[in-house]
Amino acid sequence: MIESRLRAAGCVFAEQEAALLREAARDEADLARLVEERVAGQPLEVLVGWAEFCGLRVAVEPGVFVPRQRTSYVVRLGAACLRAGDVAVDLCCGTGAIGAALAAAVPGLEVHAADVDPAAVRCARRNLEQVHEGDLYDALPDGLRGRVDVLAVNAPYVPHDAIALMPPEARLHEPGVALDGGPDGLDVQRRVVRDAGAWLAPGGRLLIETSVAQAPLTRDLMTAAGLAAAVHHDDDLDATVVVGRCRVGRSSRQV
């Protein structure tokens, strides 16, 4: 029985996973293959080709970081300070889940996404129209300088030595470039924060997902860069986001 095999492999929601695998399978042989790969640790979202995120079915491909539910907190905070005509950028976008969810939440938004990984860019282009390939801000059109109202970032923030302790599903099947944040997990965040001011509009926000332990350090990076920074946490999602706001701008929309 599929459910029993999945449960024995450690899948907590075996019944739900079995239903999704049956839906995705072309035939019985394909279903058997999907079950074998899931039991071997392949992420469910990769096998079925999509992830549920903020009410959307976001396309997911092999070798691309799978969006986590906790990242919906970035979307919630970002959408709260955006309106039609504003510009949002999903940096280190992976599948482009954040950008796609922001676009759905705020009609009329101009959304861009960028990633250094060609596989991620290819996947994100299934979920968003304006996806750019390159290293952080080097990927973005120059015309976005000084225009970004929300810069949403889920950069890799796992300390290098901690990657070996991650569940095999992530450690073995997701790209290291999407996980490895360097010795203290903040290498990419430092680069993001350092150059954010050149891209943010007056009053624009930089939102970075991070961990509880790292959040004070991320906040200090933003403060040192001249942003008014605050740490936000959602207990239900176990999600932590640091928000930095340019000190001059539309004070009526605070996060």
C-alpha positions as CSV (number, residue, x, y, z in Angstrom):
1,M,0.0,0.0,0.0
2,I,1.4,3.4,-1.0
3,E,0.4,5.1,2.2
4,S,2.2,2.5,4.3
5,R,5.4,2.8,2.3
6,L,5.4,6.5,2.6
7,R,4.7,6.4,6.3
8,A,7.5,4.0,6.8
9,A,9.8,6.3,4.9
10,G,9.0,9.1,7.4
11,C,6.3,11.0,5.5
12,V,4.1,12.5,8.2
13,F,1.2,13.3,5.8
14,A,1.3,10.0,3.9
15,E,-2.3,9.9,2.9
16,Q,-2.2,13.4,1.4
17,E,1.1,12.7,-0.3
18,A,-0.3,9.5,-1.8
19,A,-3.2,11.3,-3.2
20,L,-1.0,13.9,-4.9
21,L,1.3,11.2,-6.3
22,R,-1.7,9.4,-7.8
23,E,-2.9,12.7,-9.3
24,A,0.5,13.4,-10.9
25,A,1.1,9.9,-12.2
26,R,0.4,9.1,-15.9
27,D,-0.2,5.4,-15.3
28,E,0.5,2.7,-12.8
29,A,4.1,2.3,-13.8
30,D,4.7,6.1,-13.5
31,L,3.0,6.0,-10.0
32,A,5.4,3.2,-8.9
33,R,8.3,5.3,-10.1
34,L,7.1,8.4,-8.2
35,V,6.6,6.4,-5.0
36,E,10.1,4.9,-5.3
37,E,11.6,8.4,-5.7
38,R,9.6,9.8,-2.9
39,V,10.7,7.0,-0.6
40,A,14.3,7.7,-1.6
41,G,13.9,11.3,-0.4
42,Q,13.0,13.3,-3.5
43,P,10.9,16.3,-2.5
44,L,7.2,15.8,-3.1
45,E,6.9,19.1,-4.9
46,V,9.5,18.2,-7.4
47,L,7.8,14.9,-8.2
48,V,4.3,16.4,-8.7
49,G,5.8,19.5,-10.4
50,W,4.3,22.2,-8.2
51,A,4.1,23.6,-4.6
52,E,1.2,25.2,-2.9
53,F,2.2,28.7,-1.8
54,C,0.0,31.5,-0.7
55,G,-3.0,29.8,-2.5
56,L,-1.1,29.4,-5.7
57,R,0.3,26.3,-7.5
58,V,3.9,27.4,-8.1
59,A,5.8,25.4,-10.7
60,V,8.8,23.5,-9.3
61,E,11.5,21.7,-11.3
62,P,14.3,19.3,-10.3
63,G,17.4,21.1,-8.9
64,V,15.5,24.2,-7.7
65,F,14.9,25.3,-4.1
66,V,11.4,24.3,-3.0
67,P,9.4,27.2,-1.5
68,R,8.7,26.8,2.2
69,Q,5.4,27.8,3.8
70,R,7.2,30.0,6.3
71,T,8.3,32.3,3.4
72,S,4.6,33.3,3.0
73,Y,5.4,35.7,5.9
74,V,7.6,37.6,3.6
75,V,4.7,37.9,1.2
76,R,2.3,39.0,3.9
77,L,4.6,41.8,5.1
78,G,5.5,42.9,1.6
79,A,1.9,43.0,0.3
80,A,0.9,45.1,3.3
81,C,3.0,48.1,2.1
82,L,2.4,47.8,-1.7
83,R,-0.3,49.1,-4.0
84,A,-1.0,49.1,-7.7
85,G,1.8,50.7,-9.8
86,D,4.5,50.0,-7.2
87,V,7.6,47.9,-8.0
88,A,8.5,44.7,-6.2
89,V,11.6,42.6,-6.7
90,D,12.0,38.9,-5.7
91,L,15.8,38.6,-5.3
92,C,17.4,35.1,-5.0
93,C,14.0,34.1,-6.4
94,G,14.3,30.3,-6.8
95,T,11.0,29.3,-8.3
96,G,9.8,33.0,-8.2
97,A,7.2,32.0,-5.5
98,I,7.5,35.3,-3.6
99,G,7.1,37.4,-6.7
100,A,4.2,35.4,-8.0
101,A,2.4,35.6,-4.7
102,L,3.0,39.4,-4.4
103,A,1.6,39.8,-7.9
104,A,-1.5,37.8,-7.0
105,A,-2.0,39.7,-3.8
106,V,-1.5,43.2,-5.2
107,P,-3.1,43.6,-8.7
108,G,-1.3,46.1,-10.9
109,L,2.1,45.5,-9.3
110,E,5.2,45.6,-11.4
111,V,7.2,42.5,-10.4
112,H,10.7,41.5,-11.3
113,A,12.6,38.4,-10.1
114,A,16.3,37.4,-10.3
115,D,18.5,34.5,-9.5
116,V,22.1,33.4,-10.3
117,D,21.1,29.8,-11.0
118,P,20.1,29.2,-14.6
119,A,17.9,26.3,-13.5
120,A,16.0,28.5,-11.0
121,V,15.6,31.2,-13.7
122,R,14.2,28.7,-16.1
123,C,11.7,27.5,-13.5
124,A,10.8,31.0,-12.3
125,R,9.9,32.0,-15.9
126,R,7.0,29.5,-15.7
127,N,5.6,31.5,-12.7
128,L,6.5,35.1,-13.6
129,E,7.1,37.1,-16.8
130,Q,10.1,39.4,-15.8
131,V,12.8,37.1,-14.5
132,H,16.5,38.0,-14.9
133,E,19.6,35.9,-14.6
134,G,22.7,37.1,-12.8
135,D,24.4,37.7,-9.5
136,L,22.1,39.6,-7.2
137,Y,21.7,43.2,-8.4
138,D,23.8,42.6,-11.5
139,A,20.8,40.8,-12.9
140,L,18.4,43.7,-12.6
141,P,17.6,46.2,-15.3
142,D,19.3,49.5,-14.6
143,G,16.0,51.3,-14.9
144,L,14.9,49.8,-11.6
145,R,17.5,51.8,-9.6
146,G,15.8,53.9,-7.0
147,R,12.4,52.6,-7.9
148,V,11.9,49.4,-5.9
149,D,9.2,49.7,-3.2
150,V,9.7,46.2,-1.8
151,L,12.8,44.2,-2.2
152,A,11.9,40.7,-1.0
153,V,14.8,38.4,-0.4
154,N,15.1,34.7,0.7
155,A,18.8,34.5,0.3
156,P,20.6,31.3,1.5
157,Y,21.2,31.7,5.2
158,V,22.2,28.2,6.4
159,P,25.7,28.3,8.0
160,H,28.0,26.2,5.9
161,D,28.8,23.7,8.6
162,A,25.1,23.3,9.4
163,I,24.2,22.0,5.9
164,A,25.4,18.5,6.9
165,L,22.7,18.5,9.6
166,M,19.8,19.4,7.3
167,P,17.2,16.8,6.3
168,P,18.4,14.7,3.4
169,E,15.4,15.9,1.4
170,A,17.0,19.4,1.3
171,R,20.6,18.5,1.6
172,L,20.7,16.0,-1.2
173,H,18.1,17.2,-3.6
174,E,18.3,21.0,-3.5
175,P,21.1,23.2,-4.9
176,G,23.8,24.2,-2.5
177,V,23.8,27.7,-3.9
178,A,20.3,28.1,-2.5
179,L,21.2,26.8,1.0
180,D,24.8,27.8,1.8
181,G,25.1,31.2,3.5
182,G,28.8,30.9,4.3
183,P,30.5,30.5,7.7
184,D,27.8,32.3,9.7
185,G,25.0,32.1,7.1
186,L,25.1,35.8,6.4
187,D,27.5,36.1,3.4
188,V,24.8,36.7,0.8
189,Q,22.7,38.9,3.2
190,R,25.7,41.2,3.7
191,R,25.9,41.8,-0.1
192,V,22.2,42.3,-0.4
193,V,22.0,44.8,2.4
194,R,25.2,46.7,1.3
195,D,23.8,47.6,-2.1
196,A,20.1,47.8,-1.4
197,G,20.0,51.6,-0.9
198,A,20.8,52.2,-4.6
199,W,17.8,50.2,-5.7
200,L,15.1,51.1,-3.1
201,A,12.7,53.9,-3.7
202,P,12.3,56.6,-1.0
203,G,10.5,54.8,1.8
204,G,11.1,51.4,0.1
205,R,11.4,48.3,2.2
206,L,14.0,45.5,2.2
207,L,12.6,42.3,3.6
208,I,15.0,39.4,4.4
209,E,13.9,36.0,5.7
210,T,16.3,34.8,8.3
211,S,16.5,32.7,11.5
212,V,15.7,33.7,15.0
213,A,19.3,33.5,16.0
214,Q,20.6,35.4,13.0
215,A,17.8,38.1,13.0
216,P,19.7,40.5,15.4
217,L,22.7,40.4,13.1
218,T,20.6,40.9,10.0
219,R,19.0,43.9,11.7
220,D,22.4,45.3,12.6
221,L,23.5,45.0,9.0
222,M,20.5,47.0,7.9
223,T,21.0,49.7,10.6
224,A,24.6,50.1,9.6
225,A,23.5,50.6,6.0
226,G,21.2,53.4,7.0
227,L,17.9,51.6,7.1
228,A,15.4,51.7,9.9
229,A,15.2,48.0,10.7
230,A,13.0,45.8,12.8
231,V,12.6,42.1,13.4
232,H,9.2,40.4,12.8
233,H,8.3,36.9,13.8
234,D,5.3,34.7,13.2
235,D,4.9,31.9,15.8
236,D,2.4,29.9,13.7
237,L,4.8,29.8,10.7
238,D,7.9,29.8,12.8
239,A,9.0,32.5,10.4
240,T,11.4,35.4,11.0
241,V,11.8,38.4,8.7
242,V,13.8,41.5,9.1
243,V,12.4,44.6,7.5
244,G,14.6,47.6,6.7
245,R,12.9,50.9,5.5
246,C,14.5,53.9,3.9
247,R,14.2,56.7,6.4
248,V,12.7,59.2,3.8
249,G,9.4,58.3,2.1
250,R,5.8,57.4,2.4
251,S,5.5,57.2,6.2
252,S,1.7,56.4,5.9
253,R,2.6,52.8,5.1
254,Q,4.5,51.4,7.9
255,V,5.6,47.8,8.5
